């Protein structure tokens, strides 16, 4: 048996184990079932060297110190337009084969308006359990939380509420927002907030539900160097501005005593698609570098002064993996699954910290949480907390507060999201994320309870 085959099998086994661990927290579920296998597809990196394919991140070692139109569109009988979306491949523990799930999300502007199966009453209970509904739900968006969402979906639809069909296509935050606003999906995934101008004109009842936290880190490939590197705000901005072009630059050597950097060109890798991960990365750089803010700015799609582009976190990971001298920004789980070390980044308090669970969580310490359910999206990069990892963020599920019209589907979606905010939080650390701080988790649950159909709440579950 080849090394590649053994590592692919090990990766798939790890995903099954992650699902089983999550399932054990759900008392109503039977024994865990291995998540559905996904077909192989290639990941392309824009203007990048041909990448060795890599599989989806699975369970990782636990870290130790880590809206829409004003009204719903009219229903259109049974005709449906296909919203294509590709569940992108992500990084691997061995980094040798690319697995991706390609899903065709059948949806129309009436995606939430067509009647489906039986509707269950929204009943509160101190011992809450999801209702056994039958519904088909589609979502698309951020690649940042995709590994976690795929585990949630697998466990929930196989072992918790088998009557619900759920699909989430990892197409990037920008496309996810567009699909959601256009009513091509039932829910969206985004690492950044929909622009305020778009909320007002296109998605006035959008709610950004925070689901989990994560860190964005520089993933580095320098042949022969496995030591976790240290980066400062100045060196990260310098690399992506094209001002620091070689790994033997004295500014990098100064922060990494004892590391023998080679005379090797730096190849910055950035996201070529509209990306919430890019929004987080550039939000951070705009806060710590006046040059970056003036010359590039922040957003989900910016004009990078240097480097090569690749689509999705998986595309960036694959490009870095196959390019000696490359550095790319990715969500932590992708780098961990590919076997890359966690780097240190100097925070606002002057401390070098890794993007481990406790440090990512610390970035939210002291933040003010809005009481308005439509204003939960917030930037937490460059936190002043002394132990905070500086490039941390929330990732959100986009839902409609008042323009769903299919009660059954809205209830099924609300139950799944409530489950993710409770039982599902147990899988976060194992997959390289950080669970929501208790205050934000409670705020998300309260916001979810404001979702209505014809004025009636779709869920009345305990906030705890």
C-alpha positions in Angstrom: 0.0 0.0 0.0 1.5 3.4 -1.0 2.2 6.2 1.5 -0.4 8.3 -0.3 -3.1 5.7 0.1 -2.3 5.1 3.8 -2.4 8.9 4.5 -5.7 9.4 2.7 -7.2 6.5 4.7 -5.8 7.9 7.9 -7.4 11.3 7.1 -10.8 9.8 6.4 -10.6 7.8 9.6 -9.8 11.0 11.5 -13.0 12.6 10.2 -15.0 9.6 11.3 -13.4 9.9 14.8 -14.3 13.7 14.9 -17.9 12.9 14.1 -18.0 10.2 16.7 -16.6 12.5 19.4 -19.2 15.1 18.6 -22.0 12.5 18.4 -21.1 11.3 21.9 -22.3 14.7 23.3 -25.8 14.2 21.8 -27.8 11.9 24.1 -30.5 11.3 21.5 -28.1 10.0 18.8 -27.1 6.4 18.1 -23.6 5.3 17.4 -21.6 7.5 15.1 -21.6 6.9 11.4 -18.7 7.9 9.2 -19.4 11.1 7.3 -20.3 10.7 3.7 -17.2 10.3 1.5 -16.7 13.1 -1.0 -15.5 12.7 -4.6 -12.1 13.8 -5.7 -11.7 17.1 -7.6 -8.7 19.2 -8.3 -8.0 22.5 -6.6 -6.7 25.2 -8.9 -4.5 28.1 -7.8 -4.7 31.2 -9.9 -1.4 32.0 -11.5 0.2 29.6 -9.1 2.4 26.5 -9.6 0.6 23.2 -10.1 -0.4 22.0 -6.7 -0.2 18.6 -5.2 -3.7 17.8 -4.2 -4.6 17.8 -0.5 -7.6 16.4 1.5 -10.1 18.0 3.8 -9.0 18.8 7.3 -10.3 16.4 9.8 -9.9 16.2 13.6 -6.7 17.9 14.8 -4.8 17.7 18.1 -6.4 19.8 20.8 -4.6 23.1 21.3 -3.3 23.8 24.7 -3.2 27.5 24.9 -5.4 28.6 21.7 -30.1 39.6 4.4 -32.1 40.1 1.9 -34.9 41.7 -0.2 -37.6 43.5 1.8 -40.1 40.7 1.2 -39.7 37.2 0.1 -39.9 36.6 -3.7 -43.0 34.9 -5.0 -43.1 31.1 -5.1 -42.7 29.6 -8.6 -44.4 26.2 -8.4 -41.9 23.4 -8.9 -39.4 25.0 -11.2 -35.9 25.4 -9.6 -32.8 27.1 -10.8 -29.5 25.5 -9.9 -27.2 27.3 -7.7 -23.9 25.7 -8.4 -21.3 25.5 -5.6 -18.2 23.6 -4.9 -17.3 22.4 -1.5 -13.7 23.1 -1.6 -11.0 20.8 -0.6 -9.0 21.7 2.4 -5.6 21.0 3.9 -4.3 17.6 5.0 -2.3 16.0 7.6 -0.1 14.4 4.9 -0.8 16.9 2.2 -0.9 14.4 -0.6 -4.4 14.1 -2.1 -7.3 16.6 -2.7 -10.8 15.7 -1.7 -13.6 18.0 -2.3 -17.3 17.8 -2.3 -19.1 19.2 -5.3 -22.8 19.9 -4.6 -25.5 21.3 -6.8 -27.7 23.4 -4.6 -31.1 23.4 -6.1 -32.8 26.7 -5.1 -34.9 29.5 -6.4 -35.9 32.9 -5.1 -38.7 31.0 -3.5 -36.3 28.7 -1.8 -38.0 29.3 1.5 -41.6 29.6 0.2 -42.5 26.2 -1.3 -44.5 24.1 1.2 -42.8 20.9 2.3 -43.5 18.3 5.0 -45.3 18.5 8.3 -44.8 21.6 10.5 -44.1 21.1 14.1 -45.1 23.6 16.8 -42.3 25.7 18.4 -42.3 24.5 21.9 -39.9 25.5 24.6 -38.4 22.8 26.9 -35.6 22.8 29.4 -34.6 19.5 27.9 -34.7 20.7 24.3 -34.4 18.3 21.4 -34.5 19.1 17.7 -37.9 18.4 16.1 -38.1 15.4 13.7 -38.9 17.5 10.6 -38.5 16.7 6.9 -36.9 19.5 4.9 -34.2 20.2 2.4 -31.9 23.1 3.2 -29.0 24.6 1.2 -26.3 27.1 2.1 -23.1 28.4 0.6 -20.3 30.7 1.7 -17.1 30.9 3.7 -14.4 28.2 3.4 -13.1 29.3 6.8 -15.6 27.2 8.8 -16.3 24.6 6.1 -14.5 21.6 7.9 -16.6 22.2 11.0 -19.8 22.7 9.1 -19.3 19.5 7.2 -18.9 17.5 10.4 -22.0 19.2 12.0 -24.1 18.4 8.9 -22.9 14.8 8.7 -23.7 14.1 12.4 -27.0 16.0 12.5 -28.5 14.6 9.3 -27.4 11.0 9.9 -27.9 10.7 13.7 -30.0 13.5 15.1 -32.7 14.5 12.5 -32.4 12.1 9.5 -35.4 13.7 7.8 -33.5 16.9 7.2 -31.2 17.1 4.1 -28.5 19.8 4.5 -25.8 20.9 2.1 -23.2 23.7 2.5 -21.1 24.7 -0.5 -17.7 26.3 0.3 -17.5 29.0 -2.3 -16.1 31.9 -0.3 -17.8 34.6 1.8 -18.4 37.0 -1.1 -20.3 34.5 -3.2 -22.1 33.2 -0.2 -23.5 36.7 0.5 -24.5 37.1 -3.1 -26.3 33.7 -3.1 -28.1 34.5 0.2 -29.2 38.0 -0.9 -30.5 36.6 -4.2 -32.5 33.9 -2.4 -30.5 31.1 -4.1 -29.9 29.6 -0.6 -31.7 29.2 2.7 -28.7 30.4 4.7 -25.3 31.9 4.0 -21.8 31.6 5.5 -19.6 34.6 5.9 -16.5 35.6 7.9 -17.3 39.3 7.3 -20.4 41.4 7.6 -22.5 42.2 4.6 -21.8 45.8 3.6 -24.1 48.2 5.4 -25.3 49.7 2.1 -26.2 46.2 0.9 -28.1 45.5 4.1 -30.2 48.6 3.8 -31.0 48.2 0.1 -30.9 44.4 -0.4 -31.0 42.5 2.9 -32.8 44.6 5.5 -33.7 41.7 7.8 -30.4 39.9 7.7 -29.0 38.5 10.9 -25.4 37.6 11.3 -25.3 34.7 13.7 -21.8 34.1 15.2 -21.2 30.3 15.2 -17.6 29.8 16.1 -14.2 31.6 16.4 -11.0 31.0 14.5 -7.6 32.4 13.8 -6.0 33.3 10.4 -2.3 32.5 10.3 0.7 32.8 8.0 1.5 29.3 6.7 5.1 29.0 5.5 7.0 26.5 3.4 10.7 26.8 3.5 12.5 23.6 2.7 14.5 22.4 5.8 12.9 24.8 8.3 10.2 23.3 10.6 10.7 25.7 13.5 7.7 27.8 14.3 8.6 31.2 13.0 7.9 34.6 14.6 6.2 37.5 12.7 5.6 41.1 13.7 3.0 43.4 12.2 5.8 45.1 10.3 7.2 42.0 8.7 3.7 40.6 7.7 2.8 43.9 6.2 6.2 44.2 4.5 5.9 40.8 2.9 2.5 41.4 1.4 3.4 44.9 0.4 6.4 43.5 -1.5 8.8 45.4 0.6 10.4 42.2 2.2 11.2 39.9 -0.7 13.8 37.4 0.6 13.7 35.1 3.6 17.2 36.2 4.7 16.0 39.7 5.2 17.5 41.1 8.4 14.1 42.1 9.8 13.0 38.4 9.8 16.3 37.2 11.1 16.1 39.7 14.0 12.8 38.1 15.3 14.0 34.5 14.7 17.3 34.1 16.4 18.9 30.8 15.6 16.9 30.2 12.4 19.2 29.8 9.4 17.1 31.4 6.7 18.2 30.6 3.2 18.8 33.1 0.3 15.3 32.3 -1.0 12.7 34.6 -2.6 9.5 35.0 -0.7 6.3 34.2 -2.7 3.2 35.7 -1.0 0.0 33.8 -1.7 -3.3 35.5 -1.4 -7.0 34.6 -2.1 -8.0 35.2 -5.7 -11.7 34.9 -4.8 -13.9 37.2 -2.7 -13.1 36.0 0.8 -13.9 36.5 4.4 -10.5 35.2 5.3 -9.0 38.0 3.2 -11.3 40.5 5.0 -10.0 39.3 8.3 -6.3 39.4 7.1 -6.6 42.9 5.5 -8.6 44.2 8.5 -5.7 43.3 10.7 -3.0 44.7 8.4 -5.0 48.0 8.1 -5.0 48.3 11.8 -1.3 47.7 12.3 0.2 49.3 9.2 -0.5 52.8 8.0 1.2 52.0 4.7 -1.1 49.1 4.1 -4.2 51.1 5.0 -3.2 53.9 2.6 -2.1 51.7 -0.3 -4.3 48.6 -0.1 -7.0 48.9 2.6 -9.3 46.2 3.8 -12.1 44.1 2.3 -13.0 40.7 1.0 -11.3 41.4 -2.4 -8.4 43.9 -2.6 -5.6 44.5 -5.1 -2.5 42.8 -3.6 0.8 44.5 -4.5 2.8 41.3 -4.6 2.4 37.6 -4.9 0.1 35.0 -6.6 -3.5 34.2 -6.1 -5.4 31.0 -5.3 -9.0 30.2 -4.7 -10.2 29.2 -1.2 -8.4 28.3 1.9 -7.6 24.9 0.3 -6.2 26.6 -2.8 -3.9 28.8 -0.8 -2.8 25.8 1.4 -2.1 23.7 -1.7 -0.1 26.5 -3.4 2.0 27.1 -0.3 2.6 23.4 0.1 3.9 23.1 -3.4 6.0 26.3 -3.6 9.3 26.5 -1.7 9.6 30.0 -0.2 5.8 30.6 -0.1 3.7 32.1 2.6 0.0 32.3 2.6 -2.8 33.2 5.1 -5.2 30.4 6.0 -7.6 29.4 8.8 -5.6 27.6 11.4 -7.3 24.2 10.9 -6.1 24.0 7.3 -2.5 24.4 8.4 -2.8 22.0 11.3 -4.3 19.3 9.1 -1.5 19.7 6.6 1.1 19.3 9.4 2.4 22.8 9.4 3.6 24.3 12.7 1.7 27.2 14.3 3.7 30.4 14.0 4.0 33.2 16.6 2.6 36.6 15.8 3.4 39.7 17.9 0.2 41.1 19.4 -0.9 44.7 20.4 0.6 44.1 23.9 4.0 43.2 22.4 3.8 39.5 23.1 4.5 36.7 20.6 1.5 34.3 20.7 0.4 31.3 18.7 -3.1 30.9 17.3 -4.1 28.3 19.9 -7.6 28.0 21.3 -7.2 30.0 24.4 -5.3 32.8 22.6 -8.0 33.0 19.8 -10.7 33.1 22.5 -8.9 35.8 24.4 -9.3 38.1 21.4 -12.9 38.5 22.3 -12.2 39.4 25.9 -13.8 42.7 26.9 -15.7 43.2 23.7 -19.1 44.9 23.8 -21.9 42.7 22.5 -24.8 44.6 20.9 -28.3 43.9 22.2 -29.6 44.4 18.6 -29.8 40.9 17.0 -28.9 42.5 13.6 -25.7 44.0 14.9 -23.7 41.0 16.3 -21.0 41.2 13.6 -17.8 42.7 15.1 -14.1 43.0 14.3 -11.8 41.6 17.0 -8.4 41.8 15.2 -5.5 43.3 17.0 -7.1 42.9 20.4 -5.4 44.6 23.4 -5.7 41.6 25.6 -2.2 40.5 26.5 -2.7 36.8 25.6 -4.8 37.4 22.5 -3.8 36.1 19.1 -4.1 39.2 17.0 -5.6 37.8 13.8 -8.8 36.2 15.2 -12.4 36.5 14.1 -16.0 35.2 14.4 -17.6 33.5 11.5 -21.3 33.9 10.8 -24.3 32.1 9.5 -26.7 34.5 7.6 -30.4 34.0 8.3 -33.5 36.0 7.5 -35.3 37.6 10.4 -38.8 38.0 8.9 -39.0 37.1 5.2 -39.0 33.3 5.4 -42.4 32.0 4.4 -42.1 28.3 4.7 -42.6 27.6 8.3 -41.3 24.0 8.1 -38.0 24.9 6.5 -37.5 27.8 8.8 -38.1 25.6 11.8 -35.7 22.9 10.5 -33.0 25.5 9.9 -33.5 27.1 13.4 -33.2 23.7 15.1 -30.0 22.9 13.3 -28.4 26.2 14.2 -29.5 26.0 17.8 -28.0 22.5 17.9 -24.7 24.0 16.5 -24.7 26.7 19.2 -25.1 24.0 21.9 -24.1 20.4 21.3 -22.1 21.3 18.1 -19.7 23.6 20.0 -18.0 20.5 21.4 -16.4 19.8 18.0 -14.7 23.2 17.6 -11.4 22.7 19.3 -10.8 19.3 17.8 -11.0 20.9 14.3 -8.8 23.8 15.1 -11.4 26.4 16.0 -12.4 28.1 19.3 -15.9 27.9 20.8 -17.9 31.1 21.1 -17.5 33.1 24.3 -20.5 32.5 26.5 -21.8 36.0 26.2 -21.7 35.9 22.4 -23.2 32.4 22.3 -26.1 33.5 24.4 -26.5 36.6 22.1 -26.6 34.4 19.1 -29.3 32.1 20.6 -31.4 35.2 21.5 -31.0 36.5 17.9 -32.0 33.1 16.5 -35.2 33.3 18.5 -36.2 36.5 16.8 -36.6 34.7 13.4 -40.3 34.5 12.5 -42.7 33.4 9.8 -45.8 35.5 9.4 -45.0 37.1 12.8 -44.7 33.8 14.7 -41.4 32.6 16.1 -40.0 29.5 14.5 -38.1 28.3 17.6 -38.8 28.7 21.3 -35.8 27.0 22.9 -34.1 27.7 26.3 -31.3 30.3 26.2 -28.6 28.5 28.1 
